[in-house]
Amino acid sequence: MKIRNFIAIAIISGLALQPAQAQLFASKNLDCNWIDPIQSAYLSNHLTYKKKDTQLQERVINQFVKYLDPAKIYLLQSDVDEIKNKMKNVFDTVVKRDCKFMNEAQQILVKRVGERTEFVKKTLGKDFKFNKETEFVYDLDKKAFPKDTQEANTFINNYIQFQIANYLATDMKMDEAKGRVIKNYDRNIKRLNETKPEDLLSGYLNAFASSLDPHSTFFSKDFYDDFNIDMKLSLEGIGATLSQDDGFTTIESLVTGGAAAKSGALAPKDKIIAVSKKGTKGTLKMENVVDMELKEVVKLIRGPKGTKVKLSILRKEEGVNKKFDVELTREKISLDDNAITIYYEDKEINGEKKKIGIINFPSFYADSSRGGRTSAGDLKKIIAQAKAKKVAGLVVDLSSNGGGSLDDAVKIGGMFIKTGNIVKQSALKKEESALADTDKTVDWAGPLVILTSRVSASASEILAGAMKDYNRAVIVGADHTYGKGTIQTVMPIPGELGALKVTIGVFFTPGGYSTQHRGVASDVPLPSPYELDDIGEKSMEYSLPPKKIPAFLSKDAYVDNGDDKWTPIKSDWITTLKKRSEERVSKNEEFKKIADELDKTKKLGKTIRVSDILKDKGEKEKKVKRQRYADKATREKEYLKRADIQEAASILEDLILLEDGKSKQLPKITSNK
């Protein structure tokens, strides 16, 4: 189960449960009485699913099995068959307020984990031989549950080699590494035995929600607290969004302005394998978190601002797993550190000195309190400042922007056109409704480039998609954006016992396309390290299909004359820009490295090699260490040196000449390192 940064949710509203349902939830604890009414609440509000049928029931059962043993390490296929048989009429069962199948399934799991733990202890005895040549292909989508105990133990035997290697890579002695691995399994069985009934109920409810689509979720009380922290952009910690994958706590994204992002040392897909905690005399002691429950890892990482936390990180670089440590000082994550920033660069374009603006746009933030700061308000001021400096063009960088306020996305889209539709939303039992910019002011009428990536999502896709449909900007970046085109709402449960997050609608850009799956395609694609099949909405289980409606472009968006006149992007310009970019990229060493690394990653697939973990850390990690405590000026300098930022700026330079009618004066392309 994943915890995501819910800043990307387009619409948040407090839909209340029906009064009759709310009355059932008078209890102070989550119990079996809640299950069916909560399921009904999901179905009453979900965009697609409206009734309990055999297909949905099968999904729920499969998702509950996945909740029990997500890595397919412990349960045998016969166990899975037994659990599924106990749940064959689960919808009818929970109507009768009978949830004993959850406890029975849990006991089966506890038994198998106990058996596997004993096998681990026996294997790691005095005769254990470490084999650094061990490798195995581990693809969860293709991996079946073991057919018998022997097959399960064979896998665990290989997995132990991998776990031992993680510790040896930290310069730990073998005996200590063996002890740590055994402790992990002991801790796991202990945690399973201490599982509370409400945890099992939450697990089942989340299995139900995730069977509807990948963004519908059940929030336990703890998870709902996490959600509110994300939405308020205020917490005391390191500022990272985490998920759990194959037993590892993995960084999905970094909160701009947080300690993790500012360190320059962490990146998406990094695996956290150990976290420090206070020892007996206040000292920091590292605790292994492989196979530890995600919420427990989060508790270790969070803490009062000003205190320190140390993380052990496992990162895959050039096909090799490398390990390093990062020490961070916890702090309060504030909106000020996550605000839009503009950088200016002086360029010589066709023999003339001109200035361009590069806008780093990390999120569509919006403080709902009266007079609160918003991304739209900040950008309006920045554009006015840029015009005062007489910039010739703007790059808007959405490459790390996961989304945010829908209202701000509409307002910002309106800054680049006169008036008109920016997005339509279809919701439950309602026709599509258009959200339009009504402000006749064109804040920026000049050349515009929008930089995106595979992690640009939600509101970012709305803005980029609208500008592409109106031919208002050149979209540059990865082949396409993330592809999340759905709307979620959150319904708190009375008694502060959690909440339901449920998908209620779909977005459409003015061309009539939903951003679901397809995202927004780049006019000028660039090599990207995230250009992998498993990054994007379309790779997610039970993802809702894309839709198409008639285009709803507004004629009033265009301005043919006067100070607000803007020039629509022409198809032959795109052809020219793409060709020139390809030539520059082919000569750029940084892009070559990205392409080579991506190619290696695709070839390696899901292969895990123990020897990779033990190899020398290399020059890249030394570079990370040099950047770890870099000051703001250094970080900004590094940001502007990024290959995709520089290429977006070069494309903007070409666009400036094309809009000025000087296509014959485009400069000769030289090597760009």
Phi, psi and omega per residue, in radians:
M1 nan 2.411 -3.079
K2 -1.871 2.513 2.956
I3 -1.823 2.142 -3.074
R4 -1.996 2.836 3.074
N5 -1.351 1.846 -2.998
F6 -1.430 0.161 2.990
I7 -1.032 -0.445 -3.089
A8 -1.306 -0.166 -3.135
I9 -1.191 2.308 -3.017
A10 -1.326 -0.701 -3.067
I11 -2.314 2.276 3.059
I12 -2.135 2.167 3.093
S13 -2.466 2.773 -3.076
G14 -1.742 1.099 3.104
L15 -1.067 2.298 -3.127
A16 -1.584 2.627 3.017
L17 -1.237 2.764 3.135
Q18 -1.094 2.529 -3.108
P19 -0.931 -0.719 -3.139
A20 -1.098 -0.665 3.109
Q21 -1.215 -0.761 -3.107
A22 -1.026 -0.602 -3.136
Q23 -1.140 -0.583 3.119
L24 -1.186 -0.384 -3.027
F25 -1.717 0.554 -3.123
A26 -1.283 -0.313 -3.136
S27 -1.086 2.620 3.125
K28 -1.483 -0.130 -3.113
N29 -2.215 2.583 3.060
L30 -1.271 2.127 3.111
D31 -2.421 -3.087 -3.020
C32 -1.109 -0.409 3.128
N33 -1.081 -0.385 -3.076
W34 -1.401 -0.468 -2.857
I35 -0.996 -0.989 -3.066
D36 -1.156 -0.751 3.079
P37 -1.035 -0.656 3.120
I38 -1.192 -0.718 3.062
Q39 -1.011 -0.744 3.141
S40 -1.122 -0.642 3.119
A41 -1.130 -0.688 3.062
Y42 -1.051 -0.857 -3.067
L43 -1.187 -0.498 3.118
S44 -1.226 -0.416 -3.025
N45 -2.013 -0.232 -3.067
H46 -1.238 2.529 -3.091
L47 -1.099 -0.669 -2.985
T48 -1.926 -0.942 -3.058
Y49 -1.432 2.249 -3.112
K50 -2.145 -0.219 -3.093
K51 -2.578 2.789 3.078
K52 -1.436 2.076 3.081
D53 -2.286 3.111 -3.064
T54 -1.132 -0.608 3.130
Q55 -1.135 -0.796 3.137
L56 -1.137 -0.716 -3.141
Q57 -1.067 -0.717 3.118
E58 -1.107 -0.716 3.095
R59 -1.066 -0.807 -3.106
V60 -1.055 -0.777 3.132
I61 -1.072 -0.803 3.127
N62 -1.090 -0.692 -3.140
Q63 -1.208 -0.580 3.115
F64 -1.220 -0.682 3.058
V65 -1.088 -0.709 3.104
K66 -1.120 -0.643 3.071
Y67 -1.075 -0.703 -3.116
L68 -1.202 -0.785 -3.053
D69 -2.453 1.294 -3.032
P70 -1.096 -0.522 -3.104
A71 -1.596 -0.003 -3.140
K72 0.957 0.764 -3.105
I73 -1.748 -0.654 -2.945
Y74 -1.742 -0.906 -3.053
L75 -1.217 2.440 2.988
L76 -1.508 2.843 3.130
Q77 -1.058 -0.595 3.108
S78 -1.144 -0.602 3.085
D79 -1.155 -0.756 3.127
V80 -1.059 -0.765 3.123
D81 -1.065 -0.699 -3.138
E82 -1.153 -0.760 3.131
I83 -1.112 -0.759 3.133
K84 -1.104 -0.632 3.110
N85 -1.149 -0.679 3.105
K86 -1.151 -0.439 -3.080
M87 -1.815 0.193 -2.989
K88 -1.077 -0.429 3.075
N89 -2.168 0.757 -2.961
V90 -1.072 -0.616 -3.135
F91 -1.112 -0.709 3.089
D92 -1.213 -0.625 -3.097
T93 -1.104 -0.817 -3.074
V94 -1.271 -0.423 3.029
V95 -1.061 -0.613 3.121
K96 -1.439 0.110 3.137
R97 1.021 0.733 3.112
D98 -1.996 1.932 -3.101
C99 -2.067 0.354 -3.079
K100 -1.142 -0.378 3.122
F101 -1.060 -0.519 3.121
M102 -1.148 -0.812 3.129
N103 -1.146 -0.669 3.131
E104 -1.144 -0.715 3.095
A105 -1.140 -0.701 3.127
Q106 -1.090 -0.694 -3.132
Q107 -1.173 -0.634 3.053
I108 -1.060 -0.780 3.131
L109 -1.099 -0.790 -3.141
V110 -1.011 -0.737 3.130
K111 -1.055 -0.834 -3.092
R112 -1.208 -0.662 3.099
V113 -1.125 -0.667 3.087
G114 -1.085 -0.752 3.113
E115 -1.109 -0.764 -3.126
R116 -1.184 -0.597 3.110
T117 -1.131 -0.738 3.105
E118 -1.125 -0.654 3.093
F119 -1.113 -0.722 3.124
V120 -1.078 -0.794 -3.133
K121 -1.083 -0.706 3.126
K122 -1.180 -0.733 -3.108
T123 -1.150 -0.634 -3.096
L124 -1.560 0.441 3.071
G125 -1.303 -2.895 -3.041
K126 -1.139 -0.361 -3.112
D127 -1.609 0.092 -3.120
F128 -1.084 2.356 3.094
K129 -2.114 2.131 3.131
F130 -1.414 2.281 -3.114
N131 -2.107 1.760 -3.082
K132 -1.263 -0.124 3.121
E133 -1.576 0.018 -3.136
T134 -1.070 2.360 3.010
E135 -2.610 2.643 3.087
F136 -2.721 2.661 3.120
V137 -1.626 2.189 -3.056
Y138 -2.240 1.591 3.133
D139 -2.010 1.863 -3.072
L140 -1.009 -0.596 -3.107
D141 -1.149 -0.516 -3.092
K142 -1.799 -0.353 -3.091
K143 -1.232 2.288 3.079
A144 -1.674 2.805 3.008
F145 -1.157 2.489 -3.128
P146 -1.035 2.477 -3.074
K147 -1.387 -0.383 3.116
D148 -2.696 3.103 -3.090
T149 -1.104 -0.671 -3.129
Q150 -1.070 -0.775 3.139
E151 -1.150 -0.669 3.105
A152 -1.126 -0.748 -3.134
N153 -1.190 -0.590 3.094
T154 -1.068 -0.758 3.117
F155 -1.155 -0.795 -3.138
I156 -1.056 -0.643 3.125
N157 -1.042 -0.763 3.083
N158 -1.194 -0.679 -3.117
Y159 -1.135 -0.623 3.087
I160 -1.046 -0.715 3.114
Q161 -1.012 -0.731 3.121
F162 -1.133 -0.756 -3.137
Q163 -1.157 -0.728 3.096
I164 -1.079 -0.738 -3.137
A165 -1.048 -0.651 3.113
N166 -1.027 -0.686 3.141
Y167 -1.332 -0.720 3.134
L168 -1.082 -0.546 3.122
A169 -1.171 -0.265 3.089
T170 -1.652 0.229 -3.110
D171 1.216 0.371 3.082
M172 -1.368 2.547 3.091
K173 -1.271 2.715 -3.053
M174 -1.027 -0.813 -3.099
D175 -1.054 -0.698 3.120
E176 -1.189 -0.690 3.123
A177 -1.074 -0.756 3.106
K178 -1.075 -0.732 3.127
G179 -1.117 -0.668 3.140
R180 -1.150 -0.736 -3.135
V181 -1.093 -0.767 3.124
I182 -1.077 -0.690 3.115
K183 -1.084 -0.661 3.124
N184 -1.021 -0.801 -3.122
Y185 -1.214 -0.672 3.076
D186 -1.083 -0.719 3.140
R187 -1.138 -0.663 -3.135
N188 -1.118 -0.800 -3.136
I189 -1.183 -0.599 3.095
K190 -1.126 -0.763 -3.136
R191 -1.123 -0.693 3.119
L192 -1.111 -0.708 3.138
N193 -1.190 -0.391 -3.124
E194 -1.707 0.117 -3.125
T195 -1.033 2.260 -3.140
K196 -1.486 2.650 3.125
P197 -0.956 -0.685 -3.126
E198 -1.173 -0.451 3.069
D199 -1.186 -0.720 3.087
L200 -1.141 -0.729 3.106
L201 -1.089 -0.736 3.095
S202 -1.099 -0.695 3.117
G203 -1.086 -0.733 3.110
Y204 -1.157 -0.788 -3.120
L205 -1.099 -0.634 3.089
N206 -1.232 -0.583 3.043
A207 -1.078 -0.705 3.093
F208 -1.110 -0.856 -3.094
A209 -1.078 -0.813 -3.098
S210 -1.233 -0.208 3.042
S211 -1.358 -0.290 3.115
L212 -1.415 -0.795 3.103
D213 -3.039 2.895 -3.028
P214 -1.230 -0.215 -3.083
H215 -1.884 -0.094 2.991
S216 -1.452 2.317 -2.998
T217 -2.557 2.659 2.947
F218 -1.800 2.224 3.109
F219 -1.718 2.059 2.914
S220 -1.197 3.045 -3.129
K221 -1.001 -0.787 -3.141
D222 -1.090 -0.767 -3.127
F223 -1.199 -0.588 3.099
Y224 -1.170 -0.638 3.040
D225 -1.065 -0.726 3.097
D226 -1.070 -0.735 3.140
F227 -1.047 -0.804 -3.134
N228 -1.129 -0.618 3.064
I229 -1.073 -0.775 3.123
D230 -1.063 -0.753 -3.080
M231 -1.227 -0.588 -3.127
K232 -1.453 -0.179 -3.089
L233 0.924 0.709 -3.139
S234 -2.530 1.961 3.064
L235 -2.755 2.892 3.087
E236 -1.951 1.893 -3.080
G237 -3.111 -2.552 -3.076
I238 -1.825 -0.289 3.118
G239 1.419 1.041 3.096
A240 -2.476 2.483 3.058
T241 -1.643 2.231 -3.008
L242 -2.060 2.639 2.989
S243 -2.391 2.949 3.083
Q244 -2.050 2.224 -3.041
D245 -2.479 2.118 3.131
D246 0.933 0.646 3.113
G247 1.512 -0.058 -3.126
F248 -1.876 2.500 2.948
T249 -1.485 2.081 -3.005
T250 -2.055 2.424 3.079
I251 -1.368 2.096 3.084
E252 -1.548 -0.728 3.134
S253 -2.763 2.834 3.126
L254 -1.954 2.370 3.099
V255 -1.346 2.047 -3.133
T256 -1.001 2.267 -3.124
G257 1.650 -0.177 3.112
G258 -1.440 2.926 -3.092
A259 -1.046 -0.702 -3.112
A260 -1.115 -0.791 -3.134
A261 -1.188 -0.731 -3.091
K262 -1.210 -0.389 3.120
S263 -1.169 -0.478 -3.094
G264 1.266 0.111 -3.026
A265 -1.782 -0.316 -3.042
L266 -1.949 2.719 -3.097
A267 -2.633 2.764 3.045
P268 -0.961 2.527 -3.134
K269 1.451 -0.097 3.010
D270 -1.114 2.451 3.095
K271 -1.813 2.237 3.088
I272 -1.577 2.039 -3.069
I273 -1.897 -0.204 3.075
A274 -2.725 2.594 3.136
V275 -2.366 2.460 3.139
S276 -1.348 2.632 3.000
K277 -2.532 2.833 -3.090
K278 -1.173 2.321 3.080
G279 -1.529 -2.867 -3.052
T280 -1.154 -0.541 -3.095
K281 -2.016 0.520 3.101
G282 1.455 -0.003 3.129
T283 -1.340 2.795 3.128
L284 -1.559 2.199 -3.122
K285 -2.123 2.299 -3.108
M286 -1.355 2.329 3.087
E287 -2.075 2.199 3.115
N288 -1.108 2.354 -3.113
V289 -2.094 0.157 3.051
V290 -1.137 2.236 -3.103
D291 1.292 0.077 3.085
M292 -1.422 2.548 3.138
E293 -1.050 2.442 -3.030
L294 -1.023 -0.759 -3.097
K295 -1.112 -0.499 3.096
E296 -1.283 -0.630 3.084
V297 -1.124 -0.746 3.128
V298 -1.045 -0.706 3.127
K299 -1.091 -0.627 3.104
L300 -1.194 -0.667 -3.057
I301 -1.348 -0.680 3.136
R302 -1.258 2.750 3.097
G303 3.007 3.045 -3.100
P304 -1.063 2.502 3.124
K305 -1.061 2.546 -3.122
G306 1.643 -0.304 3.098
T307 -1.539 2.796 -3.068
K308 -1.828 2.627 3.036
V309 -2.431 2.432 -3.133
K310 -1.988 2.326 -3.135
L311 -2.061 2.433 2.962
S312 -1.749 2.199 -2.990
I313 -2.019 2.408 3.001
L314 -1.982 2.142 -3.081
R315 -2.258 2.472 3.087
K316 -1.686 2.050 3.122
E317 -2.294 2.206 -3.134
E318 0.939 0.678 3.100
G319 1.366 0.066 -3.099
V320 -2.035 2.338 3.064
N321 -1.402 2.139 -3.108
K322 -2.160 2.532 -3.070
K323 -2.083 2.452 3.053
F324 -2.688 2.843 -3.135
D325 -1.886 2.581 3.097
V326 -2.323 2.233 3.046
E327 -1.877 2.197 -3.076
L328 -2.147 2.620 3.023
T329 -1.755 2.090 -3.130
R330 -1.091 2.567 3.136
E331 -2.670 2.922 3.074
K332 -1.425 2.170 -3.126
I333 -1.414 2.046 -3.061
S334 -1.979 2.743 3.138
L335 -1.136 -0.532 -3.130
D336 -1.017 -0.665 -3.131
D337 -1.353 -0.171 -3.083
N338 -1.948 0.321 -3.046
A339 -1.474 2.850 3.089
I340 -1.182 2.439 3.139
T341 -2.284 2.531 3.060
I342 -2.069 2.444 3.066
Y343 -2.106 2.521 -3.123
Y344 -1.963 2.426 3.072
E345 -2.265 2.372 3.092
D346 -1.570 2.245 -3.107
K347 -2.216 2.668 2.995
E348 -1.827 1.907 -3.070
I349 -2.011 1.987 -3.112
N350 0.949 0.736 3.085
G351 1.419 -0.015 3.132
E352 -1.942 2.454 3.074
K353 -1.410 2.123 -3.131
K354 -2.353 2.763 -3.131
K355 -1.968 2.392 3.042
I356 -2.092 2.751 3.114
G357 -1.980 2.344 3.071
I358 -2.008 1.995 -3.051
I359 -1.768 2.006 3.054
N360 -1.492 1.970 -2.995
F361 -2.073 1.559 -2.993
P362 -1.353 -0.502 3.136
S363 -2.875 2.768 3.066
F364 -1.584 1.310 -3.063
Y365 -1.418 2.716 3.117
A366 -2.812 2.032 3.047
D367 -1.478 2.041 -3.040
S368 -1.295 -0.202 -3.139
S369 -1.249 2.757 -3.078
R370 -1.051 2.224 -3.137
G371 1.319 0.194 -3.101
G372 -1.204 2.739 -3.104
R373 -1.307 2.426 3.120
T374 -2.308 2.739 3.101
S375 -1.161 -0.622 3.126
A376 -1.122 -0.753 3.117
G377 -1.123 -0.727 3.136
D378 -1.153 -0.753 -3.112
L379 -1.152 -0.645 3.117
K380 -1.041 -0.738 3.116
K381 -1.171 -0.700 -3.120
I382 -1.156 -0.712 3.116
I383 -1.128 -0.711 3.090
A384 -1.064 -0.720 3.095
Q385 -1.099 -0.741 -3.140
A386 -1.115 -0.706 3.107
K387 -1.131 -0.648 3.108
A388 -1.122 -0.535 3.105
K389 -1.501 0.033 3.082
K390 1.031 0.823 3.087
V391 -1.183 2.617 -3.120
A392 -1.598 -0.276 -3.131
G393 -3.000 2.871 -3.111
L394 -2.250 2.452 2.911
V395 -1.896 2.183 3.051
V396 -1.850 1.983 -3.054
D397 -1.613 1.855 3.074
L398 -1.862 0.274 -2.982
S399 -1.150 -0.358 3.093
S400 -2.070 0.316 -3.035
N401 -1.674 1.949 -3.131
G402 -1.501 -0.012 3.082
G403 2.062 -2.701 -3.129
G404 2.553 -2.287 -3.017
S405 -1.202 2.107 3.087
L406 -1.138 -0.712 3.139
D407 -1.027 -0.718 3.126
D408 -1.202 -0.617 3.099
A409 -1.074 -0.701 3.123
V410 -1.176 -0.802 -3.135
K411 -1.101 -0.706 -3.117
I412 -1.224 -0.692 3.053
G413 -0.997 -0.649 3.140
G414 -1.216 -0.256 3.123
M415 -1.266 -0.274 -3.062
F416 -1.944 -0.041 3.044
I417 -2.283 3.084 3.124
K418 -1.347 -1.327 3.035
T419 -2.514 2.764 3.070
G420 2.579 3.047 -3.094
N421 -1.187 2.394 3.091
I422 -1.938 -0.652 -3.086
V423 -2.734 2.650 2.954
K424 -2.067 2.613 3.100
Q425 -2.252 2.320 3.033
S426 -1.813 2.327 -3.106
A427 -2.299 2.997 -3.084
L428 -0.978 2.194 3.044
K429 1.056 0.402 3.138
K430 -2.341 2.623 3.022
E431 -1.314 2.825 3.119
E432 -1.052 2.369 3.111
S433 -2.101 2.337 -3.092
A434 -1.546 2.437 3.003
L435 -1.887 2.114 -2.988
A436 -2.149 2.680 2.984
D437 -1.456 2.234 -3.129
T438 -1.942 -0.048 3.123
D439 -1.415 2.059 -3.057
K440 -1.289 -0.159 -3.139
T441 -1.278 2.330 2.980
V442 -1.762 1.801 -3.063
D443 -1.169 -0.660 3.105
W444 -2.363 2.064 -3.105
A445 -1.884 -0.044 -3.064
G446 -1.492 -3.015 3.141
P447 -1.004 2.401 -3.041
L448 -2.418 2.238 3.043
V449 -2.099 2.339 3.092
I450 -2.002 2.121 -3.130
L451 -1.680 2.215 -3.119
T452 -2.226 3.117 3.054
S453 -2.695 -3.106 3.110
R454 -1.189 -0.273 3.116
V455 -1.716 -0.026 3.016
S456 -1.234 2.138 -2.992
A457 -2.470 2.865 2.974
S458 0.962 -1.971 -3.084
A459 -1.046 -0.579 3.071
S460 -1.061 -0.709 -3.136
E461 -1.242 -0.540 3.077
I462 -1.127 -0.846 -3.140
L463 -1.125 -0.880 -3.113
A464 -1.103 -0.716 -3.125
G465 -1.140 -0.718 3.127
A466 -1.133 -0.761 -3.127
M467 -1.169 -0.572 3.093
K468 -1.227 -0.749 -3.114
D469 -1.134 -0.600 3.110
Y470 -1.501 0.044 -3.063
N471 0.969 0.627 -3.078
R472 -1.589 -0.437 -3.089
A473 -2.486 2.792 3.018
V474 -1.654 2.154 -3.135
I475 -1.606 2.179 -3.063
V476 -2.190 2.497 3.055
G477 2.539 -2.648 3.115
A478 -1.069 2.972 -3.060
D479 -0.923 -0.671 3.068
H480 -2.772 2.916 3.113
T481 -1.391 -3.075 -2.990
Y482 -1.044 -0.756 3.125
G483 1.671 0.502 3.077
K484 -1.665 1.868 -3.087
G485 -2.063 0.445 -3.104
T486 -1.947 2.762 -3.115
I487 -1.925 2.340 3.064
Q488 -2.051 2.658 2.991
T489 -2.224 2.745 -3.118
V490 -2.067 2.259 -3.127
M491 -2.057 1.811 3.117
P492 -1.112 2.528 3.078
I493 -1.592 2.347 3.114
P494 -0.929 2.512 3.120
G495 1.588 0.130 3.119
E496 0.959 0.769 -3.129
L497 -1.849 0.218 3.123
G498 2.313 -2.830 -3.100
A499 -2.842 2.790 3.041
L500 -1.813 2.274 2.948
K501 -1.930 2.153 -3.012
V502 -2.396 2.477 3.136
T503 -1.363 2.178 -3.056
I504 -2.126 -0.097 -3.088
G505 -2.892 3.119 -3.115
V506 -2.333 2.542 3.080
F507 -1.621 2.648 2.998
F508 -2.369 2.416 3.034
T509 -1.507 2.909 -3.030
P510 -0.985 -0.399 3.091
G511 -1.303 -0.100 3.099
G512 1.685 0.018 -3.125
Y513 -1.657 2.460 2.946
S514 -1.393 2.626 3.095
T515 -1.411 -0.065 -3.128
Q516 -1.003 2.199 -3.142
H517 1.239 -1.009 -3.016
R518 -1.227 -0.479 -3.059
G519 1.069 -2.614 3.061
V520 -2.103 2.074 -3.098
A521 -1.311 2.513 3.100
S522 -1.346 2.449 2.988
D523 -1.244 -0.657 3.122
V524 -2.193 1.679 -3.104
P525 -1.297 2.558 3.102
L526 -2.198 2.635 3.046
P527 -1.019 2.396 -3.099
S528 -2.422 2.403 3.118
P529 -1.172 -0.262 -3.106
Y530 -1.718 0.196 -3.077
E531 -1.452 1.096 -3.112
L532 -2.063 2.706 -3.067
D533 -1.075 -0.511 -3.055
D534 -1.616 0.194 3.070
I535 -1.941 1.916 -3.126
G536 2.460 2.743 -3.084
E537 -1.033 -0.680 -3.035
K538 -1.169 -0.288 3.119
S539 -1.531 -0.117 -3.062
M540 -1.448 2.490 -3.092
E541 -1.140 2.340 3.118
Y542 1.096 0.438 3.096
S543 -1.102 2.392 -3.124
L544 -1.218 2.572 -3.092
P545 -1.297 2.723 3.077
P546 -1.273 2.805 3.117
K547 -2.299 2.940 3.107
K548 -2.408 2.364 3.048
I549 -2.230 2.920 3.094
P550 -1.052 2.559 3.124
A551 -1.046 2.593 3.134
F552 -2.360 0.736 3.081
L553 -1.135 2.532 -3.117
S554 -1.831 2.231 3.111
K555 -1.114 -0.510 -3.099
D556 -1.250 -0.082 3.122
A557 -1.254 -0.483 -3.015
Y558 -1.537 2.559 3.109
V559 -2.287 2.098 -3.032
D560 -1.625 -0.325 -3.098
N561 -2.679 2.989 3.123
G562 1.519 -3.071 -3.100
D563 -1.143 -0.453 -3.106
D564 -1.588 0.115 -3.127
K565 -1.103 2.293 3.004
W566 -2.232 2.614 -3.024
T567 -1.764 2.066 3.104
P568 -1.059 2.500 3.121
I569 -1.198 2.299 -3.126
K570 -1.692 2.610 -3.080
S571 -1.088 -0.641 3.139
D572 -1.233 -0.434 3.033
W573 -1.155 -0.774 3.136
I574 -1.035 -0.753 3.115
T575 -1.015 -0.787 3.138
T576 -1.155 -0.807 -3.119
L577 -1.086 -0.725 -3.125
K578 -1.141 -0.767 -3.130
K579 -1.112 -0.765 -3.119
R580 -1.212 -0.634 3.114
S581 -1.148 -0.771 3.119
E582 -1.000 -0.672 3.135
E583 -1.173 -0.745 3.117
R584 -1.152 -0.784 -3.109
V585 -1.057 -0.673 -3.130
S586 -1.127 -0.349 -3.131
K587 -1.792 -0.001 -3.058
N588 -1.674 2.102 -3.076
E589 -1.132 -0.624 -3.137
E590 -1.138 -0.735 3.100
F591 -1.169 -0.595 3.090
K592 -1.089 -0.714 3.133
K593 -1.124 -0.734 3.124
I594 -1.083 -0.792 -3.122
A595 -1.127 -0.719 3.138
D596 -1.139 -0.764 3.136
E597 -1.115 -0.712 3.123
L598 -1.109 -0.722 3.134
D599 -1.115 -0.730 3.112
K600 -1.112 -0.743 -3.130
T601 -1.079 -0.745 -3.138
K602 -1.151 -0.637 -3.140
K603 -1.248 -0.677 -3.131
L604 -1.188 -0.596 -3.136
G605 1.051 -2.205 -3.078
K606 -1.766 0.276 -3.111
T607 -1.260 2.274 3.090
I608 -1.963 2.184 3.118
R609 -2.042 2.169 3.121
V610 -1.083 -0.649 -3.105
S611 -1.084 -0.531 -3.138
D612 -1.098 -0.582 -3.092
I613 -1.201 -0.514 -3.016
L614 -1.598 -0.114 -3.094
K615 -1.215 2.828 3.136
D616 -1.039 2.505 -3.071
K617 -1.161 -0.556 3.040
G618 1.428 3.137 -3.034
E619 -1.211 -0.532 -3.096
K620 -1.085 -0.697 -3.140
E621 -1.200 -0.584 3.087
K622 -1.093 -0.662 3.104
K623 -1.146 -0.695 3.102
V624 -1.061 -0.738 -3.140
K625 -1.109 -0.664 3.121
R626 -1.140 -0.545 -3.098
Q627 -1.527 -0.199 -2.965
R628 -0.993 -0.777 -3.094
Y629 -1.937 0.529 -3.135
A630 -1.128 2.519 3.108
D631 -1.365 3.055 -3.057
K632 -1.050 -0.726 -3.117
A633 -1.076 -0.716 3.136
T634 -1.167 -0.724 3.133
R635 -1.107 -0.703 3.120
E636 -1.140 -0.688 3.118
K637 -1.098 -0.750 3.126
E638 -1.151 -0.653 3.110
Y639 -1.045 -0.817 -3.093
L640 -1.234 -0.338 3.127
K641 -1.472 -0.180 -3.114
R642 -0.960 2.433 -3.072
A643 -1.032 -0.722 -3.103
D644 -1.241 -0.587 3.087
I645 -1.143 -0.822 -3.131
Q646 -1.117 -0.672 3.136
E647 -1.225 -0.663 3.071
A648 -1.059 -0.683 3.106
A649 -1.141 -0.687 3.117
S650 -1.150 -0.690 3.087
I651 -1.117 -0.686 3.091
L652 -1.080 -0.730 3.107
E653 -1.017 -0.779 3.113
D654 -1.122 -0.708 -3.129
L655 -1.111 -0.653 3.119
I656 -1.025 -0.769 3.126
L657 -1.195 -0.683 3.136
L658 -1.126 -0.729 3.122
E659 -1.197 -0.446 3.096
D660 -1.472 0.033 -3.137
G661 1.292 0.488 -3.088
K662 -2.027 0.806 -3.099
S663 -1.103 -0.492 -3.138
K664 -1.365 -0.121 -3.095
Q665 -1.887 0.274 3.080
L666 -1.102 2.318 -3.051
P667 -1.215 2.730 3.078
K668 -1.175 2.426 -3.115
I669 -1.467 2.270 3.094
T670 -2.076 2.974 3.141
S671 -1.061 2.338 -3.134
N672 -2.133 1.860 -3.114
K673 -1.807 nan nan
